[in-house]
């Protein structure tokens, strides 16, 4: 990319407009472009503004490319530049001028839009196979700093306890050679009640790490300066960071804590409002299993494995939703989290949950079958018990085995142990 932009003479004018090359791949569409200027982010927060962006990435969920930007519009790269020149989302870019030219006359999109012939000519003159051969010919060698990294001659990775980037995950802790029997879920509390179209970005954001939050506090405690926080995507090898970032998207709305926004919940039975991570850890000390309730299309968007991993590490045993995004449902099963679906005529709103309830999931002990019916027992604060039929969204026999083993990782490892 750098080579053909420079060769065609396009990079200099793009630099002049502020469109600098700052990285490759998922730099913008996953939120790695860096923070907004502090004055801008402060104005957005103080004014509670709905800030907008135009980008040529492949995702436009709220908070995806930058936590402070809610309204993101996908467009082709030339349109991104055109909107930047206009500096406004309130104009009709097809009829209104983008600005005033040096001659004092209005400049329209049609005046600067290249013709197909111009594009073809530029490609033919400045894009060659040799350009790619020279750049990718030594791609596996890496730059000098990469080659200078010391490494041990070992078949296993040498974990560094002090690393804030890569940390040994706890998925296999205490795992035996045989899978324990599957039991019903009893005495669970609700961690979050969420609405429709909750994305994997809401569940596990990949962008900037905020100082005012569990993940930021963890990094500060480990002597990392906020300027060096980097992103959740860069620190996905450290489960301590990622589980603190689970359900931490600043746009997440938990109906269990009305009037709040972000990774906030109410810890029960005290009713204290606190970060979701903090509540989950308090429940963990009490050996209290957790459930999450949601609306339609739970887990839509990117297929982000940490949306399922983080959910598991917070102690969530089941997610009850009206419907699931296909891949996220499978990922939940792969992490040993039970996806349960409301049957026709029932949803979270009809249950009128307020967080004081405890829950049992009955019918999974013993014989698990794909798409079997199970029962959700809701124990109300007043002493009444309501029974709600649910559909178990373990959809295949393979997934039954994953769940029996506590997840696909444990399933694979136990098979390797037997074959050894």
C-alpha positions in Angstrom: 0.0 0.0 0.0 2.7 2.5 1.0 4.6 1.7 -2.2 1.8 2.3 -4.7 0.5 5.4 -2.9 3.9 6.9 -3.0 4.6 5.8 -6.6 1.4 7.3 -7.9 2.0 10.6 -6.1 -1.1 10.2 -3.9 0.6 10.0 -0.4 1.9 13.6 -0.3 -1.6 15.2 -0.8 -3.1 12.6 1.6 -0.5 13.6 4.2 -1.3 17.2 3.7 -5.0 16.5 4.5 -4.1 14.5 7.6 -4.6 11.0 6.1 -1.3 9.6 7.2 -0.4 5.9 7.0 -0.3 4.8 10.6 -0.6 1.0 10.2 -1.9 -1.8 8.2 -4.7 -4.4 8.4 -7.4 -3.8 11.1 -5.9 -0.5 12.3 -9.1 1.6 12.1 -11.9 -0.9 11.8 -10.9 -2.5 15.1 -10.1 0.7 17.0 -6.3 0.9 16.8 -6.0 4.4 15.4 -5.5 5.8 18.8 -7.4 8.3 21.0 -9.1 11.4 19.9 -7.6 14.7 20.9 -8.3 15.2 24.6 -10.3 18.4 24.0 -12.5 16.6 21.5 -13.2 13.6 23.8 -13.9 15.9 26.7 -16.4 17.9 24.7 -18.2 14.7 23.6 -18.4 13.5 27.2 -19.4 16.8 28.8 -21.9 17.6 26.0 -23.2 14.0 25.8 -22.8 14.4 22.0 -23.5 11.7 19.4 -20.3 12.0 17.5 -20.1 10.6 13.9 -17.4 9.2 11.8 -17.0 8.0 8.2 -14.7 5.1 7.6 -13.8 2.5 5.0 -13.5 -0.4 7.4 -15.8 -3.3 7.6 -17.6 -2.7 10.9 -19.7 0.3 12.1 -21.0 -0.8 15.5 -21.2 2.0 18.1 -17.9 2.4 20.0 -16.1 -0.1 17.6 -13.6 2.2 16.0 -13.4 4.6 18.9 -15.2 4.4 22.2 -16.4 8.0 22.0 -17.9 7.7 18.5 -21.4 6.4 18.4 -22.6 6.9 14.8 -20.2 5.3 12.3 -20.9 5.3 8.5 -19.2 2.9 6.1 -18.0 4.4 2.8 -15.4 3.9 0.1 -12.0 5.5 0.7 -12.6 8.4 -1.7 -15.9 9.2 0.1 -14.1 9.2 3.4 -11.7 11.9 2.1 -14.6 13.8 0.6 -16.5 13.9 3.9 -13.4 15.0 5.7 -13.0 17.9 3.2 -16.6 18.8 3.8 -16.3 18.5 7.6 -19.9 17.8 8.1 -22.4 15.0 8.1 -25.4 17.3 7.6 -24.9 18.1 3.9 -26.0 16.3 0.8 -22.6 15.3 -0.6 -24.1 14.8 -4.0 -25.4 18.3 -4.4 -23.8 20.6 -1.8 -20.2 21.9 -2.2 -17.4 20.3 -0.2 -15.8 23.7 0.2 -14.5 26.8 -1.6 -11.6 26.5 -3.9 -8.6 28.8 -4.3 -10.4 30.8 -6.9 -13.3 31.5 -4.6 -15.7 29.1 -6.4 -17.5 26.2 -4.7 -15.9 22.8 -5.3 -18.3 19.8 -5.7 -17.7 16.1 -5.4 -18.1 15.7 -9.2 -15.2 18.1 -9.6 -12.7 16.0 -7.8 -14.0 12.5 -8.4 -11.7 10.5 -10.7 -13.0 8.9 -13.8 -12.7 5.1 -14.4 -10.2 5.9 -17.1 -8.0 7.9 -14.7 -8.1 5.1 -12.1 -7.1 2.5 -14.7 -4.3 4.6 -16.0 -2.9 5.2 -12.5 -3.0 1.5 -11.7 -1.3 0.5 -15.0 1.5 3.0 -14.5 2.2 2.5 -10.8 1.1 -0.9 -9.6 3.4 -3.9 -10.5 4.0 -7.4 -9.5 7.6 -6.6 -8.7 6.4 -4.2 -6.0 4.7 -7.0 -4.2 7.5 -9.5 -4.7 10.1 -7.1 -3.2 7.9 -6.3 -0.2 6.8 -9.8 0.6 10.0 -11.6 -0.4 11.5 -11.4 3.1 8.3 -11.1 5.1 9.2 -14.0 7.4 12.6 -12.5 8.3 11.0 -9.5 10.1 12.8 -6.2 10.9 15.9 -6.0 13.1 14.1 -5.4 16.4 12.1 -8.6 15.8 15.2 -10.7 14.9 16.9 -9.3 18.0 14.4 -10.8 20.4 16.0 -13.5 22.6 14.2 -16.9 22.6 14.8 -20.1 24.5 15.3 -23.5 22.8 12.3 -25.1 24.3 9.1 -26.9 23.0 7.0 -25.0 25.5 6.5 -21.3 26.1 8.3 -19.7 29.0 5.6 -17.7 30.8 6.8 -14.4 32.3 4.7 -13.8 35.5 5.2 -10.0 35.2 4.1 -9.7 31.6 1.0 -7.5 31.0 0.7 -8.8 27.4 0.9 -12.6 27.6 -0.1 -14.5 30.7 -0.8 -18.2 31.2 -4.6 -18.6 31.1 -6.5 -20.6 33.7 -8.6 -22.7 31.4 -6.9 -26.0 32.3 -6.5 -25.4 36.1 -7.5 -28.4 38.1 -8.5 -30.4 35.0 -8.5 -34.2 35.4 -8.2 -36.8 32.7 -11.9 -37.6 32.8 -14.7 -35.1 32.4 -16.8 -34.7 35.5 -20.6 -35.4 35.3 -22.7 -32.5 34.1 -25.0 -31.1 36.7 -27.9 -28.7 36.7 -27.2 -25.0 37.4 -28.5 -24.0 40.9 -28.7 -20.8 42.9 -27.5 -18.5 40.1 -27.7 -14.8 40.1 -28.1 -12.5 37.1 -25.0 -10.5 36.1 -26.6 -8.5 33.3 -29.9 -8.1 31.5 -29.3 -6.8 27.9 -31.4 -5.7 25.0 -31.5 -6.6 21.3 -28.5 -6.7 18.9 -25.9 -6.9 21.6 -22.7 -7.3 19.6 -19.4 -9.0 20.4 -18.0 -5.5 20.6 -20.4 -4.8 23.5 -19.4 -8.0 25.2 -15.6 -7.8 24.5 -14.4 -4.4 23.1 -11.2 -4.5 21.1 -10.4 -0.8 21.1 -8.9 1.6 23.6 -8.5 0.7 27.3 -9.9 3.4 29.5 -8.0 4.4 32.7 -11.3 4.7 34.6 -12.2 1.0 34.6 -11.1 -2.4 35.8 -8.7 -3.1 33.0 -7.1 0.3 33.2 -6.8 0.0 37.0 -5.1 -3.4 36.6 -2.5 -1.9 34.2 -1.8 1.0 36.4 -1.3 -1.4 39.3 1.3 -3.1 37.2 3.2 0.1 36.5 1.8 0.6 32.9 1.3 4.3 32.1 -2.0 5.2 30.4 -0.1 6.3 27.3 1.1 2.7 27.0 -2.2 1.0 27.6 -2.5 0.1 24.0 -5.8 -1.7 23.1 -7.8 -4.8 24.2 -6.9 -6.3 20.8 -3.2 -5.9 21.5 -3.5 -7.3 25.0 -5.7 -10.3 24.2 -2.9 -12.6 25.3 -3.5 -11.5 28.9 -6.7 -12.9 30.4 -6.5 -10.6 33.4 -7.0 -7.6 31.1 -9.5 -9.3 28.8 -11.8 -10.5 31.6 -11.8 -7.1 33.1 -12.8 -5.7 29.7 -15.7 -8.2 29.3 -19.0 -6.3 29.2 -17.0 -3.1 29.6 -18.0 -1.3 26.3 -18.9 2.2 27.3 -22.1 1.9 25.2 -23.4 -1.2 27.0 -26.7 -0.7 28.7 -27.5 -3.2 31.5 -31.2 -3.1 32.4 -30.3 -4.4 35.8 -28.8 -1.0 36.5 -31.2 1.5 34.8 -29.9 4.9 34.1 -26.3 3.7 33.7 -24.1 3.1 30.6 -21.0 1.0 30.4 -20.0 -2.2 32.3 -22.1 -1.6 35.3 -24.4 -3.9 37.3 -26.0 -4.3 40.7 -24.5 -6.8 43.1 -27.1 -8.8 45.0 -28.5 -9.1 47.6 -27.1 -5.7 48.7 -28.2 -3.9 45.5 -24.9 -2.0 45.3 -24.0 -0.6 41.9 -20.5 -1.5 40.8 -18.4 -2.6 37.7 -19.5 -5.9 36.2 -16.1 -7.4 36.8 -16.1 -6.4 40.5 -19.5 -8.0 41.0 -18.5 -11.2 39.1 -15.4 -11.6 41.3 -17.6 -11.1 44.5 -20.0 -13.8 43.2 -17.0 -16.0 42.5 -15.8 -15.9 46.1 -19.3 -17.1 47.1 -19.3 -19.9 44.5 -22.4 -18.3 43.0 -23.0 -19.2 39.3 -24.1 -16.4 37.0 -26.5 -16.0 34.1 -27.0 -13.3 31.5 -30.4 -12.4 29.9 -30.6 -10.8 26.5 -33.0 -10.0 23.6 -32.7 -10.9 19.9 -29.5 -11.5 18.0 -27.2 -11.8 21.0 -23.5 -11.9 19.9 -24.0 -10.3 16.5 -21.0 -8.8 14.6 -17.4 -10.0 14.6 -16.6 -13.5 15.5 -14.6 -12.5 18.6 -13.4 -15.5 20.6 -12.9 -13.3 23.7 -16.6 -12.5 23.9 -17.1 -16.2 24.9 -13.8 -16.6 26.8 -14.4 -13.5 28.9 -17.9 -14.5 29.6 -16.7 -17.9 30.9 -14.0 -16.4 33.1 -16.5 -14.1 34.8 -18.3 -17.1 36.0 -21.3 -17.0 33.6 -22.8 -20.5 33.3 -25.6 -19.7 30.9 -26.9 -17.0 28.5 -30.6 -16.9 28.0 -31.6 -14.9 24.9 -34.4 -14.7 22.3 -32.0 -15.6 19.6 -28.2 -15.9 19.0 -25.8 -15.0 16.3 -24.7 -18.3 14.8 -20.9 -18.2 15.5 -21.2 -16.7 18.9 -23.6 -19.3 20.0 -21.1 -22.0 18.9 -18.3 -20.1 20.7 -20.3 -20.1 23.9 -20.7 -23.8 23.8 -17.0 -24.1 23.0 -16.2 -22.3 26.2 -18.6 -24.4 28.3 -21.2 -21.7 28.6 -24.8 -22.9 28.0 -26.8 -21.0 25.4 -30.5 -21.1 26.2 -33.3 -19.7 24.0 -36.7 -18.4 25.0 -39.6 -20.2 23.4 -42.3 -18.5 21.5 -44.2 -15.9 23.5 -41.6 -15.4 26.2 -38.8 -12.9 26.6 -36.8 -11.1 29.4 -39.4 -8.3 29.6 -42.3 -10.7 30.2 -40.4 -12.1 33.2 -40.1 -8.7 34.8 -36.7 -9.4 36.4 -35.2 -7.0 38.9 -32.1 -8.8 40.0 -33.4 -10.0 43.4 -34.2 -13.4 41.9 -32.1 -16.6 42.0 -32.2 -19.1 39.1 -32.0 -22.9 38.5 -31.5 -24.5 35.1 -33.0 -28.0 35.4 -32.8 -30.8 32.9 -29.2 -30.7 31.8 -27.8 -33.2 34.4 -27.2 -36.6 32.9 -28.5 -37.0 29.4 -27.9 -33.8 27.2 -29.4 -33.9 23.7 -29.2 -31.2 21.0 -32.0 -28.7 21.2 -33.6 -30.4 24.2 -36.1 -28.6 26.4 -34.9 -27.5 29.8 -36.6 -25.6 32.6 -35.6 -22.3 34.1 -36.8 -22.0 37.7 -37.1 -18.4 38.9 -37.1 -18.0 42.7 -38.6 -14.6 43.4 -37.8 -12.5 46.5 -41.3 -13.1 47.9 -40.8 -16.8 47.9 -42.7 -17.8 44.8 -41.2 -20.0 42.1 -41.9 -19.6 38.4 -41.0 -22.3 35.8 -40.2 -21.2 32.3 -39.5 -23.7 29.4 -36.3 -22.9 27.4 -34.6 -24.5 24.4 -31.1 -25.7 24.9 -29.1 -24.3 21.9 -26.4 -27.0 22.0 -27.2 -27.9 18.4 -25.0 -30.9 17.5 -23.7 -34.1 19.1 -20.1 -32.7 18.8 -21.2 -29.7 20.8 -22.7 -32.0 23.4 -19.2 -33.5 23.9 -17.6 -30.0 24.1 -20.0 -29.0 26.8 -19.6 -32.3 28.8 -15.9 -31.6 28.9 -16.3 -28.0 30.0 -15.3 -26.6 26.6 -13.6 -27.5 23.3 -10.1 -26.8 24.7 -10.6 -29.4 27.5 -12.2 -31.8 25.0 -9.1 -31.6 22.7 -6.6 -31.9 25.5 -8.3 -34.9 27.1 -8.3 -36.6 23.6 -4.6 -35.9 23.3 -4.0 -37.3 26.7 -5.8 -40.5 25.9 -3.9 -40.9 22.6 -0.5 -40.3 24.2 
